[in-house]
Amino acid sequence: MSDKKDKKTCDVVGCEEEAFKTVARKKAEKIFNLKGNASKVHLCKKHYKEFKKKTKKERELERVGWV
C-alpha cells in the first residue's frame, strides 16, 4: 500500500508538471491541446495561469450575468 495518492499530472499535451487546479474541459480545450477525454482536466501552475489570462473576459461576462 502506498502512503500518498498518485500525483496527478497536467493534461496539456507535452507537459508532465504536477497538477495544480482542475477546470472544465470545454473551457480548457478552447485554449490547449489536451490528453484524454475526461470532463474535467488538470492543469499545472503555468498552464492554469495562462488559462486564467486567456479566459478573463469570458469569466467577467459570466459574473455580470449573475447580477
Order of alpha helices (4+ residues) and beta strands (2+ residues): beta-alpha-beta-alpha-alpha
